[in-house]
Every structure is written in structure tokens, then in C-alpha cells.
Amino acid sequence: MILDNSSTHKTAAIMQWLEKHPRFKLHFTPTSASWLNVVEGWFAQLERRALYQGAFTSVADLKAAIRQFIEAHNEHSAKPFMWNKTAESIISSVYKAMLSVMTNKLMD
């Protein structure tokens, strides 16, 4: 499972559950992974607005409710993601960060 870096995922209760279910492995994203926060927020909206008070008598009913939410969200709320930086500027920033880390290690 891929999770954000929240400490709630690292509680004793969670760790005990994981010990009993060894097939599950937790992978934590970096703190700066804001895209995961957006995805998590979207699923929270799905749960609150379409699923929480729903009564689903079949998987087909559940799928229909999810599909209806997705279609309404895409029509009224969704906005395309627009890159503001070029690939060259992103790569340049990565190189600068790597150089900074390497320089700091040499200075230690």
C-alpha cells in the first residue's frame, strides 16, 4: 500500500495489524508529495458525497454510484493540470539539489 507520510499510519495498532497480515507492505511517499494529497482528497469527497449514506444492494449499484459521482465531478469540478515549468527547469532544479547534498556531505 502506498500511503502519505502521516504518523497515523505508524501507530501501534496499525503495526500490530501489519504483523498479523504480512502480505501487506507499507510504502510511504515523501512529505512533499502533494499530488497524493489531491488524490486522497478526491477519494474523501467520493466517500462523503456518494458512498457514506448510500445503501447499495449489489456491486452493480455501488459501481453505478461511483460512476455517477465521477461523471458529475468531471463535468462540474475537474480542472486539467497545467505544467508551469519546462522539463529543463525541473531537471536543473534536481541537479542543483543533488549538488547541494553532495557538497554538504563533503563538508561534513
ZADO-1210 file (C-alpha; in nm, 4 decimals, padded with zeros to 6 digits):
<atoms>
<atom x="00.0000" y="00.0000" z="00.0000" code="MET" pos="1"/>
<atom x="00.1217" y="00.3470" z="-00.0823" code="ILE" pos="2"/>
<atom x="00.0441" y="00.5977" z="00.1924" code="LEU" pos="3"/>
<atom x="00.1288" y="00.9545" z="00.2709" code="ASP" pos="4"/>
<atom x="00.3822" y="01.0161" z="00.5432" code="ASN" pos="5"/>
<atom x="00.1238" y="01.0761" z="00.8156" code="SER" pos="6"/>
<atom x="00.2105" y="00.9427" z="01.1595" code="SER" pos="7"/>
<atom x="-00.1409" y="00.7957" z="01.1904" code="THR" pos="8"/>
<atom x="-00.0270" y="00.5154" z="00.9599" code="HIS" pos="9"/>
<atom x="00.2549" y="00.4303" z="01.2008" code="LYS" pos="10"/>
<atom x="00.0587" y="00.3764" z="01.5229" code="THR" pos="11"/>
<atom x="00.0973" y="00.0669" z="01.7381" code="ALA" pos="12"/>
<atom x="-00.2463" y="-00.0597" z="01.6314" code="ALA" pos="13"/>
<atom x="-00.1524" y="-00.0361" z="01.2639" code="ILE" pos="14"/>
<atom x="00.1825" y="-00.2051" z="01.3214" code="MET" pos="15"/>
<atom x="00.0133" y="-00.4888" z="01.5123" code="GLN" pos="16"/>
<atom x="-00.2341" y="-00.5365" z="01.2278" code="TRP" pos="17"/>
<atom x="00.0506" y="-00.5444" z="00.9760" code="LEU" pos="18"/>
<atom x="00.2306" y="-00.8113" z="01.1795" code="GLU" pos="19"/>
<atom x="-00.0806" y="-01.0300" z="01.1532" code="LYS" pos="20"/>
<atom x="-00.1119" y="-00.9596" z="00.7787" code="HIS" pos="21"/>
<atom x="00.2426" y="-00.9934" z="00.6403" code="PRO" pos="22"/>
<atom x="00.1317" y="-00.9839" z="00.2797" code="ARG" pos="23"/>
<atom x="00.0665" y="-00.6096" z="00.3179" code="PHE" pos="24"/>
<atom x="00.3663" y="-00.3790" z="00.2928" code="LYS" pos="25"/>
<atom x="00.3503" y="-00.0056" z="00.3554" code="LEU" pos="26"/>
<atom x="00.5366" y="00.2328" z="00.1288" code="HIS" pos="27"/>
<atom x="00.5410" y="00.5970" z="00.2344" code="PHE" pos="28"/>
<atom x="00.5600" y="00.8861" z="-00.0069" code="THR" pos="29"/>
<atom x="00.7876" y="01.1809" z="00.0599" code="PRO" pos="30"/>
<atom x="00.6337" y="01.4593" z="00.2673" code="THR" pos="31"/>
<atom x="00.6424" y="01.6841" z="-00.0390" code="SER" pos="32"/>
<atom x="00.4249" y="01.4526" z="-00.2490" code="ALA" pos="33"/>
<atom x="00.1351" y="01.6938" z="-00.2709" code="SER" pos="34"/>
<atom x="-00.0202" y="01.5033" z="-00.5630" code="TRP" pos="35"/>
<atom x="-00.1080" y="01.2234" z="-00.3220" code="LEU" pos="36"/>
<atom x="-00.2906" y="01.4720" z="-00.1001" code="ASN" pos="37"/>
<atom x="-00.5033" y="01.5703" z="-00.4004" code="VAL" pos="38"/>
<atom x="-00.5840" y="01.2067" z="-00.4756" code="VAL" pos="39"/>
<atom x="-00.6629" y="01.1381" z="-00.1103" code="GLU" pos="40"/>
<atom x="-00.8901" y="01.4444" z="-00.1023" code="GLY" pos="41"/>
<atom x="-01.0742" y="01.3233" z="-00.4112" code="TRP" pos="42"/>
<atom x="-01.1418" y="00.9838" z="-00.2523" code="PHE" pos="43"/>
<atom x="-01.2594" y="01.1586" z="00.0653" code="ALA" pos="44"/>
<atom x="-01.5093" y="01.3576" z="-00.1442" code="GLN" pos="45"/>
<atom x="-01.6258" y="01.0373" z="-00.3148" code="LEU" pos="46"/>
<atom x="-01.6820" y="00.8740" z="00.0222" code="GLU" pos="47"/>
<atom x="-01.8599" y="01.1742" z="00.1792" code="ARG" pos="48"/>
<atom x="-02.0748" y="01.2730" z="-00.1167" code="ARG" pos="49"/>
<atom x="-02.1588" y="00.9444" z="-00.2838" code="ALA" pos="50"/>
<atom x="-02.0995" y="00.6487" z="-00.0562" code="LEU" pos="51"/>
<atom x="-02.1321" y="00.7333" z="00.3141" code="TYR" pos="52"/>
<atom x="-02.5099" y="00.7409" z="00.3411" code="GLN" pos="53"/>
<atom x="-02.5753" y="00.5183" z="00.0422" code="GLY" pos="54"/>
<atom x="-02.7499" y="00.1850" z="00.0605" code="ALA" pos="55"/>
<atom x="-02.6114" y="-00.0471" z="-00.2035" code="PHE" pos="56"/>
<atom x="-02.7735" y="-00.3835" z="-00.2534" code="THR" pos="57"/>
<atom x="-02.5246" y="-00.5026" z="-00.5140" code="SER" pos="58"/>
<atom x="-02.1811" y="-00.4353" z="-00.6546" code="VAL" pos="59"/>
<atom x="-02.3541" y="-00.3017" z="-00.9652" code="ALA" pos="60"/>
<atom x="-02.5367" y="-00.0408" z="-00.7515" code="ASP" pos="61"/>
<atom x="-02.2089" y="00.0620" z="-00.5875" code="LEU" pos="62"/>
<atom x="-02.0346" y="00.0891" z="-00.9249" code="LYS" pos="63"/>
<atom x="-02.3215" y="00.2987" z="-01.0606" code="ALA" pos="64"/>
<atom x="-02.2981" y="00.5407" z="-00.7663" code="ALA" pos="65"/>
<atom x="-01.9223" y="00.5743" z="-00.8134" code="ILE" pos="66"/>
<atom x="-01.9607" y="00.6250" z="-01.1890" code="ARG" pos="67"/>
<atom x="-02.2317" y="00.8893" z="-01.1304" code="GLN" pos="68"/>
<atom x="-02.0038" y="01.0756" z="-00.8881" code="PHE" pos="69"/>
<atom x="-01.7116" y="01.0632" z="-01.1334" code="ILE" pos="70"/>
<atom x="-01.9242" y="01.1950" z="-01.4196" code="GLU" pos="71"/>
<atom x="-02.0665" y="01.4795" z="-01.2082" code="ALA" pos="72"/>
<atom x="-01.7216" y="01.5642" z="-01.0725" code="HIS" pos="73"/>
<atom x="-01.5688" y="01.5691" z="-01.4208" code="ASN" pos="74"/>
<atom x="-01.8465" y="01.7877" z="-01.5569" code="GLU" pos="75"/>
<atom x="-01.8633" y="02.0442" z="-01.2749" code="HIS" pos="76"/>
<atom x="-01.5418" y="02.0371" z="-01.0691" code="SER" pos="77"/>
<atom x="-01.2498" y="01.8836" z="-01.2529" code="ALA" pos="78"/>
<atom x="-00.9781" y="02.1089" z="-01.3884" code="LYS" pos="79"/>
<atom x="-00.6952" y="01.9962" z="-01.6119" code="PRO" pos="80"/>
<atom x="-00.3492" y="02.0018" z="-01.4620" code="PHE" pos="81"/>
<atom x="-00.1231" y="02.2516" z="-01.6352" code="MET" pos="82"/>
<atom x="00.2553" y="02.2268" z="-01.6131" code="TRP" pos="83"/>
<atom x="00.4094" y="02.5635" z="-01.5315" code="ASN" pos="84"/>
<atom x="00.7710" y="02.4581" z="-01.5646" code="LYS" pos="85"/>
<atom x="00.9678" y="02.3143" z="-01.8518" code="THR" pos="86"/>
<atom x="01.1390" y="01.9786" z="-01.8256" code="ALA" pos="87"/>
<atom x="01.4733" y="02.1586" z="-01.8461" code="GLU" pos="88"/>
<atom x="01.3977" y="02.3765" z="-01.5427" code="SER" pos="89"/>
<atom x="01.2811" y="02.0748" z="-01.3405" code="ILE" pos="90"/>
<atom x="01.5936" y="01.8763" z="-01.4299" code="ILE" pos="91"/>
<atom x="01.8082" y="02.1788" z="-01.3481" code="SER" pos="92"/>
<atom x="01.6449" y="02.2039" z="-01.0042" code="SER" pos="93"/>
<atom x="01.7086" y="01.8343" z="-00.9410" code="VAL" pos="94"/>
<atom x="02.0747" y="01.8708" z="-01.0344" code="TYR" pos="95"/>
<atom x="02.1104" y="02.1739" z="-00.8065" code="LYS" pos="96"/>
<atom x="01.9559" y="01.9803" z="-00.5175" code="ALA" pos="97"/>
<atom x="02.1839" y="01.6818" z="-00.5812" code="MET" pos="98"/>
<atom x="02.4890" y="01.9086" z="-00.5975" code="LEU" pos="99"/>
<atom x="02.3860" y="02.0725" z="-00.2698" code="SER" pos="100"/>
<atom x="02.3501" y="01.7333" z="-00.0977" code="VAL" pos="101"/>
<atom x="02.6858" y="01.6133" z="-00.2303" code="MET" pos="102"/>
<atom x="02.8548" y="01.9382" z="-00.1267" code="THR" pos="103"/>
<atom x="02.7098" y="01.9156" z="00.2237" code="ASN" pos="104"/>
<atom x="02.8351" y="01.5574" z="00.2587" code="LYS" pos="105"/>
<atom x="03.1836" y="01.6632" z="00.1528" code="LEU" pos="106"/>
<atom x="03.1815" y="01.9479" z="00.4049" code="MET" pos="107"/>
<atom x="03.0888" y="01.7157" z="00.6948" code="ASP" pos="108"/>
</atoms>
